[in-house]
Amino acid sequence: MTGKKFIFMAFALFIIFLIIVIIREPSSAQNSGKKYKGAVLQGRVLSPYGPVENARVRVAGEEGYALTDKQGRYVLQAAHPPAARLRVTAGKEGYFNNGQIGGRSGNVGDISLNPVFLNDRSDYRFISPVTCAQCHVKLSQYWDRSKMAHTTSNPKVLDMFYGTDAFNRPGIGPGYRLDNPKSNGNCVTCHAPSVAASSPWSQDLKTALQPNRAEWDGISCDYCHKIRKVISDKSKPSGMTAVLERQASTRGPSILVFGPYDDVVVPPMAATYNPVFNQGKFCSLCHSHYEKIGKSGNWDPGQVYSDSERKGFALKDNTFLPIQTTYQEWKQWQDQLSPDDPNKGKKCQDCHMSWRKEMLPYDNYVVEGMARNMWASYRSPKNIRPHHFDGGTETQLKTALSMEVEGEIEERRLKLNVFITNTNGGHWVPTGEPMRSVMLLLRVFDSNNKPLKMIKGSRLPEWAGVGKVEAGNYAGLPGAVFAKVLQDKEGNLHVPFWKATRIASDSRIRPKDTLTLTFEFAMDDPEDEPTAEAELIYRPVIIPWAKKKNWPVKDISITSSAW
Amino acid sequence: MVGGKQLVKYLQISLLLLLLLLWGSLNPAFAGMIKGTVKVKGLRSPANILVYLTKAPTFSSDLSGAKVVMDQNRLTFTPHVLPVLVGTTVQFPNNDKVDHNVFSLSRTKKFSLGSYKPGEIKTVLFDKPGIVELRCDVHAEMAAYILVMRNPYWARTDEKGRFQIPNSDELKNLGILGIEALPPGKYFLKTWHEKLKSKRTTVIVEKDGDIDLQLDLTRGTPSVLYK
């Protein structure tokens, strides 16, 4: 070989080497040193029936995932650098999650997904939350502090069912049993769903917790995580029902659970990915309540709700009463948003299962103790849903509504505009039980603290409380009230839902909507500088009921504003 | 005949006089500051109370270089109350570990930045005076205020409740330069704190110096910034 040829060949080899290096590691120069490029992993997801399409594949705990193609193949760009052992997982609705270990080469062995064979057993005994709390310590604590954990033993619910008061004295209405002595009603469907699922759904509330086989108070871990599907069922109060898959251990001692994770592949859980856990539809099971009134209904939905609201509540005629519509309120708000609206896609879980300051520092695991050491996946806090289910609490309400006051003096009149906005509620405020209300209280006085006389504007109704103002009685004061008011056939207002035959009014505040209320006050001195103070108060139970039942009036001041 | 050295001296003096004249025309009759102490009942600390003038002399300021930040970290907006001059652009970095969606439905400024990830920064121009209540769409505890001021004559009280207007140090941080004192005149001074009743008082700044005030505030609902 001549010298020239040798140099030419060496040069050509160098160029080829460079090209190979660039193709294999295009940014290795940039990433050399501190930052590594994520691993590229590839493989197949199979089931006993062949390749699985649209399975979600990820490195356990990572945010990014890939979907498999028709042949069950995937190419996954992981955030994790190549390592000797990467746990690659796959999940798809209807299959148990599974995984494989991927190595440095990037090739991953076939992941086989086994279908969940349907074998729901009504004699299944739900697992105690105490069992779950052994590993999911914090999640269980958050849940146990929530109202969700104690819906069966909620004293107000029991008082309303039996017609008792706070001192457990009988015969104090309203009470379902007082009006329907022989009926068990349908309360257990939502207030004790595991009982309703295991035995007849119409049951006495108190005995629901004392059957020969123990059930658990409230909406327990195992009940929710046994939900395979949420489907419509007009026989249920919400119009929806949960399709459960109650099976005893399927893989050794593993517990069958449905949940939002497609990457839980560890022995204690026989986990199966279920997208409904990340959808508002899941909450529709209970945060919706319709009462059939048949032809006895004499109400006109068109007088209370707009066309789009009636459509959102599915009110085709006047034979149903929408008692609680939290889910429908959220859904119709979401449905009317344009695709580029920043609020599009917000779900119940985003707010009611979000992080709270008291929980900080953020956690990266959903299990604690030995379970964490043995099986846990490191996760971004974005991928963890703390189970606090906060709602109707001070924390949640303080930012739910906002208010601004604008004033103008014209001769001897003070004109006030009060702007009330549903800032953070993804549903109408107040929502849920119609016994809840929000009140606007307006106090206007001159520079000598003498109240000014209102000459135009609304006043709080009698059911805002008659008596001393200091005791929370605001009837007749300048202001307004926002609530859903149920009426019976005799024309009585604020009746319990089982007696209602019409919705008399519904002034609750729609999501992101701003209401403008106008008031006018007479001024003695046009040169004076009066002050207007407005306060928004959340009242969980209207005062006439609270007085009858001896329940304490626990108002929450939402916000206040002054001009 | 005037010598060369003398000529230079005359020129120097003339230049100095000219500069003084120019200074005087740009900063007419600056007199002093409004200083004082705020005492509060019902609050642990008298710090972070905004004291400001509702009407003030005209001014001009270039805000393009200002770097004003409302941070988001550990589910908290920091600072909780941020006064800015109208026309200021505020940065909203997400320095947290979860996504946030900063928005406001206040009539002063309505905006929604949409959900954005840790490490990202978004900006908003505040072009109208008034109170802007900030919220995060998914974290109910997150709330803060941006107070969009008509003029740069404001101060926030320190931990002992002390303030001085103008506060050139704070204004420098907001990119507002050249405001050292107030011209003589009658001013309306007002306070704002989310838990305190606003107080309004008249202040007369004389030609010959600073004013010393004491303000006593009680818990209550604050008023709007400007009526």
Interface residues (C-beta under 8 A of the other chain):
Chain A: P342 N343 K346 D350 C351 S354 W355 R356 K357 L360 P361 Y362 S380 P381 K382 D390 T395 Q396 K398 T399 A400 S402 E404 V405 E406 G407 F419 T421 T423 N424 K512 T514 T531 E533 A534 E535 S560 S561 A562 W563
Chain B: R74 L75 T76 K97 V98 D99 N101 F103 L105 S106 R107 S112 L113 G114 S115 I131 E133 R135 D137 V138 H139 A140 E141 M142 A143 K197 S198 G220 T221 P222 S223 V224 K227
